[in-house]
Amino acid sequence: MHTTVPRHRIGTTDLEASALSLGSWHTYDRVDFADAVAMVRFALDRGVTLFDVGVYGLPGAPPVFTDVLWGAIMRAIGIPRDEFLVSAKLWIEGFGPRGFRPQLENTLLRTGLDHTDLVVLGDLRRHDVPLEDLVGDLAELAEAGLIRAWGVNNWSAKNITALRAIADRDQVPGPQLAQLKYSIARRSIPDGAPFAELFRTGFQLEASDVLEGGILAGNTTPERAIGRDPGGVREAIVASVPVLADLAHKLDTTPAQLCVAFTLTHPANVSTLVGASRLAQVEQNIGAFDLLARIGAEELRALVEPFWADRDAVDPEGP
């Protein structure tokens, strides 16, 4: 009997997201198109309904087409639009006189969509835009039917609290989740006290970077771009890979599956975001639910405790 990915409601919305979601960063532009169609179709058949799609090209850098390819993949599969959810990235650096709308329209053009279900604001590196402007602009996009909910990526608990207060004051939708780096190696922020307080109010986590760009799965020298290294702990993460492989072998699983299963133990985690370039990887990721059921959350968390690399290396408050 095949495992079906469960679904969780996103915050206070009427959206139900699959507990496992597929990302597009440096993914579909590395995969044969027919293989990508087969991989995504398999994921859909097994209950994956949430897809993270971002426009990641930078000025002066080679053009990127992974989001365009994702749109073509979904059209090739022929799945009705109301049977899956799309999460798109919006970048604070690009917030201008027309707000986020130009970015969003570009995403919709490139993917062939008429709306996104969720948008996630990128890291807060720009501080000349009042938070009130961001909240108000997103409310207008929701009113226009272009988005249905929103969240943030790697924001501090303090700034998220401020966003929610503004939204409550203005009686408009506030952020529903935070996409945070969360893995057996990077736990200090999602497992820390400031975010625990947010999670107690119903705010949610979307776990990302769960394999550290493939390093925790055994690829210690990834060729593709991977996320930043808060706390400067990547060298320690690489050093832990052989020990992690030994533990996975004893548990009759793989390091990747063990890492994904760990993220599923967080009570506030609405979805774990993974990147996959092969159907076998998707199948393995889905198998993490069976692994968790076999071992149990408490035992699994205890087993991976020694791999916590960013303990005391980053501020639990977040960036």
C-alpha positions as CSV (number, residue, x, y, z in Angstrom):
1,M,0.0,0.0,0.0
2,H,1.4,3.4,-1.0
3,T,2.0,6.2,1.5
4,T,-0.1,9.3,0.8
5,V,1.3,12.6,1.9
6,P,-1.0,14.1,4.6
7,R,-2.3,17.7,4.4
8,H,-2.3,20.5,6.9
9,R,-4.3,23.7,6.9
10,I,-2.3,26.8,6.4
11,G,-2.8,29.1,9.4
12,T,-6.3,30.7,9.5
13,T,-6.8,30.3,5.8
14,D,-9.0,27.7,4.0
15,L,-5.9,26.4,2.2
16,E,-4.7,22.8,2.8
17,A,-1.1,22.2,1.9
18,S,0.6,18.8,1.6
19,A,3.0,18.1,4.4
20,L,5.8,17.7,1.8
21,S,6.3,20.4,-0.9
22,L,8.5,20.5,-4.0
23,G,10.8,23.4,-4.7
24,S,12.2,24.6,-8.1
25,W,15.4,26.3,-7.2
26,H,18.1,25.0,-9.5
27,T,16.0,21.9,-10.1
28,Y,14.0,21.7,-13.4
29,D,16.7,23.3,-15.5
30,R,19.0,20.3,-14.5
31,V,16.5,17.6,-15.4
32,D,15.4,16.0,-18.7
33,F,11.9,17.4,-19.4
34,A,10.2,14.0,-19.8
35,D,11.8,12.8,-16.6
36,A,10.7,15.9,-14.8
37,V,7.1,15.4,-15.9
38,A,7.2,11.8,-14.7
39,M,8.7,12.9,-11.3
40,V,6.1,15.6,-10.7
41,R,3.2,13.4,-11.8
42,F,4.4,10.8,-9.3
43,A,4.5,13.4,-6.6
44,L,1.0,14.5,-7.4
45,D,-0.3,11.0,-7.4
46,R,1.1,10.4,-3.9
47,G,-0.5,13.5,-2.5
48,V,2.1,16.3,-3.0
49,T,0.0,19.4,-3.8
50,L,2.2,22.4,-2.8
51,F,4.9,23.7,-5.2
52,D,7.3,26.4,-4.4
53,V,8.2,28.4,-7.5
54,G,10.4,31.5,-7.6
55,V,12.1,33.8,-10.1
56,Y,15.7,33.5,-9.1
57,G,17.6,35.2,-11.9
58,L,19.9,38.1,-10.9
59,P,20.9,41.1,-13.0
60,G,24.0,40.3,-14.9
61,A,23.8,36.5,-14.2
62,P,22.9,33.9,-16.7
63,P,19.2,33.6,-17.3
64,V,17.3,31.0,-15.2
65,F,14.3,29.1,-16.6
66,T,13.4,26.6,-13.8
67,D,10.1,28.4,-13.1
68,V,9.2,28.5,-16.8
69,L,9.9,24.8,-17.1
70,W,7.8,24.1,-14.0
71,G,4.9,25.8,-15.7
72,A,5.4,23.7,-18.9
73,I,5.6,20.5,-16.7
74,M,2.2,21.2,-15.1
75,R,0.6,21.9,-18.5
76,A,2.1,18.7,-19.8
77,I,0.6,16.8,-16.9
78,G,-2.8,18.5,-17.5
79,I,-3.8,18.8,-13.8
80,P,-6.6,21.2,-13.1
81,R,-5.5,24.4,-11.4
82,D,-7.7,23.8,-8.3
83,E,-5.9,20.6,-7.5
84,F,-2.6,22.1,-6.5
85,L,-1.2,25.1,-4.6
86,V,1.6,27.4,-5.7
87,S,3.9,29.3,-3.4
88,A,5.9,32.2,-5.0
89,K,8.8,34.3,-3.8
90,L,8.6,38.1,-3.6
91,W,11.8,40.0,-3.0
92,I,11.9,43.1,-0.7
93,E,14.8,44.4,-2.8
94,G,12.4,44.8,-5.7
95,F,9.6,46.5,-3.8
96,G,9.0,49.8,-5.7
97,P,6.4,52.5,-6.5
98,R,4.0,49.8,-7.7
99,G,4.8,47.6,-4.7
100,F,5.2,43.8,-5.3
101,R,2.8,43.8,-8.3
102,P,5.4,43.9,-11.1
103,Q,7.3,41.0,-9.5
104,L,4.2,38.9,-9.1
105,E,3.0,39.7,-12.6
106,N,6.4,38.5,-13.9
107,T,6.0,35.3,-12.0
108,L,2.6,34.7,-13.3
109,L,3.8,35.4,-16.9
110,R,6.7,33.0,-16.6
111,T,4.7,30.1,-15.0
112,G,1.4,30.6,-16.9
113,L,-0.7,31.1,-13.8
114,D,-3.4,33.7,-13.1
115,H,-2.8,33.8,-9.3
116,T,-0.6,32.2,-6.6
117,D,-2.0,30.6,-3.5
118,L,0.8,31.7,-1.3
119,V,3.6,34.3,-1.6
120,V,6.6,34.3,0.7
121,L,8.6,37.5,1.2
122,G,12.3,37.1,0.8
123,D,14.9,37.9,3.5
124,L,14.6,41.4,5.1
125,R,17.8,43.0,4.0
126,R,16.3,46.3,3.0
127,H,15.2,48.6,5.8
128,D,13.9,51.7,4.0
129,V,10.5,50.2,3.3
130,P,8.0,50.6,6.2
131,L,6.5,47.3,7.3
132,E,3.1,49.0,7.0
133,D,3.7,49.4,3.2
134,L,4.4,45.7,2.8
135,V,1.3,44.6,4.7
136,G,-0.9,47.1,2.8
137,D,0.4,46.1,-0.6
138,L,-0.1,42.4,0.1
139,A,-3.7,43.1,1.3
140,E,-4.3,44.8,-2.1
141,L,-2.9,41.8,-4.0
142,A,-5.2,39.6,-2.0
143,E,-8.2,41.8,-2.7
144,A,-7.4,41.7,-6.4
145,G,-7.4,37.9,-6.3
146,L,-3.8,37.6,-7.2
147,I,-2.7,35.9,-3.9
148,R,-4.6,34.0,-1.2
149,A,-2.2,34.0,1.7
150,W,1.4,35.1,2.5
151,G,4.4,34.4,4.7
152,V,8.0,35.3,5.1
153,N,11.4,33.7,4.6
154,N,14.0,33.9,7.3
155,W,12.6,36.9,9.1
156,S,13.2,37.5,12.8
157,A,10.4,36.6,15.3
158,K,10.4,40.3,16.3
159,N,9.7,41.5,12.8
160,I,7.1,38.8,12.2
161,T,5.3,39.9,15.4
162,A,5.4,43.5,14.1
163,L,3.8,42.4,10.8
164,R,1.0,40.6,12.6
165,A,0.3,43.6,14.8
166,I,0.0,45.9,11.8
167,A,-2.3,43.4,10.1
168,D,-4.5,43.1,13.2
169,R,-4.6,46.9,13.6
170,D,-5.6,47.4,10.0
171,Q,-7.9,44.4,9.9
172,V,-6.2,42.8,6.9
173,P,-4.6,39.4,6.4
174,G,-1.3,38.9,8.1
175,P,1.6,36.4,7.6
176,Q,0.6,32.8,8.1
177,L,4.0,31.1,8.2
178,A,7.7,31.5,8.2
179,Q,9.9,29.6,5.8
180,L,13.0,28.8,8.0
181,K,16.1,26.8,7.6
182,Y,15.3,23.7,9.6
183,S,17.3,20.5,9.7
184,I,19.1,18.1,12.0
185,A,22.0,20.6,11.8
186,R,20.2,23.9,11.9
187,R,17.6,24.0,14.7
188,S,18.4,27.0,17.0
189,I,15.9,29.3,15.4
190,P,12.8,27.1,14.7
191,D,13.3,25.3,18.0
192,G,14.1,28.4,20.0
193,A,12.0,30.3,22.5
194,P,11.1,33.4,20.4
195,F,9.5,31.3,17.6
196,A,8.0,28.9,20.1
197,E,6.0,31.8,21.4
198,L,4.8,32.6,17.8
199,F,4.0,29.0,17.1
200,R,1.8,28.8,20.3
201,T,-0.5,31.4,18.7
202,G,-1.1,29.3,15.6
203,F,1.7,30.8,13.4
204,Q,3.3,28.1,11.4
205,L,6.7,26.9,10.0
206,E,7.6,25.8,6.6
207,A,10.9,23.8,6.9
208,S,13.5,24.6,4.1
209,D,17.1,23.7,3.5
210,V,16.5,20.4,5.1
211,L,19.5,18.7,3.4
212,E,21.8,21.7,3.4
213,G,21.9,21.7,-0.4
214,G,22.4,18.0,-0.6
215,I,25.4,17.9,1.8
216,L,23.5,16.0,4.5
217,A,22.5,13.5,1.8
218,G,26.1,12.7,1.2
219,N,27.0,15.2,-1.6
220,T,29.6,17.2,0.4
221,T,30.8,19.2,-2.5
222,P,27.7,20.4,-4.3
223,E,28.2,22.0,-7.7
224,R,25.0,24.0,-7.7
225,A,24.3,27.1,-5.6
226,I,23.1,26.4,-2.1
227,G,21.8,28.6,0.7
228,R,23.8,30.9,3.0
229,D,25.7,29.6,6.1
230,P,24.4,31.5,9.1
231,G,26.7,30.9,12.1
232,G,29.5,29.6,9.9
233,V,28.7,25.9,10.7
234,R,28.8,24.4,7.3
235,E,32.3,22.9,7.9
236,A,31.0,21.1,11.0
237,I,28.0,19.9,9.0
238,V,30.2,18.4,6.3
239,A,32.3,16.7,9.0
240,S,29.2,15.0,10.5
241,V,28.1,13.4,7.2
242,P,29.9,10.0,7.7
243,V,28.5,9.6,11.2
244,L,25.0,10.5,9.9
245,A,25.4,7.8,7.2
246,D,26.3,5.2,9.9
247,L,23.2,6.1,11.9
248,A,21.0,5.9,8.8
249,H,22.4,2.5,8.0
250,K,21.6,1.2,11.5
251,L,18.0,2.5,11.1
252,D,17.7,0.8,7.7
253,T,17.1,4.1,6.0
254,T,19.1,6.8,4.1
255,P,20.5,10.1,5.4
256,A,18.1,12.1,3.2
257,Q,15.1,10.2,4.5
258,L,16.2,10.6,8.1
259,C,16.7,14.3,7.6
260,V,13.3,14.8,6.1
261,A,11.6,12.7,8.8
262,F,13.2,14.9,11.5
263,T,11.5,18.0,10.1
264,L,8.2,16.3,10.3
265,T,8.5,16.1,14.1
266,H,8.1,19.8,14.6
267,P,4.5,20.4,15.7
268,A,4.2,23.7,13.9
269,N,5.6,22.5,10.6
270,V,2.9,22.8,8.0
271,S,5.1,21.6,5.1
272,T,8.7,20.5,4.5
273,L,10.1,22.0,1.3
274,V,12.4,19.7,-0.6
275,G,14.2,19.9,-4.0
276,A,14.3,16.8,-6.1
277,S,15.8,16.1,-9.5
278,R,15.0,12.4,-9.7
279,L,11.8,10.4,-9.1
280,A,13.6,8.1,-6.7
281,Q,14.4,11.1,-4.5
282,V,10.7,12.1,-4.3
283,E,9.8,8.5,-3.5
284,Q,12.5,8.5,-0.7
285,N,11.2,11.8,0.7
286,I,7.7,10.5,0.9
287,G,9.0,7.4,2.6
288,A,10.1,9.7,5.5
289,F,6.5,9.5,6.8
290,D,6.8,5.8,7.2
291,L,10.2,6.1,8.9
292,L,8.7,8.6,11.4
293,A,5.9,6.2,12.1
294,R,8.3,3.4,12.7
295,I,10.7,5.2,15.0
296,G,8.5,7.8,16.7
297,A,9.1,11.5,17.0
298,E,10.7,11.5,20.4
299,E,13.2,8.8,19.7
300,L,14.1,10.2,16.3
301,R,14.8,13.7,17.8
302,A,17.0,12.1,20.4
303,L,18.9,10.1,17.9
304,V,19.8,13.1,15.8
305,E,20.6,15.5,18.7
306,P,24.4,15.1,18.2
307,F,24.1,16.6,14.7
308,W,22.8,19.9,15.9
309,A,25.5,22.2,14.5
310,D,24.2,25.7,15.0
311,R,23.5,25.4,18.8
312,D,24.7,28.7,20.3
313,A,26.0,29.8,16.9
314,V,23.0,31.9,15.8
315,D,20.5,34.0,17.7
316,P,17.2,32.1,18.2
317,E,15.4,35.4,17.5
318,G,16.4,35.0,13.8
319,P,18.0,37.4,11.3
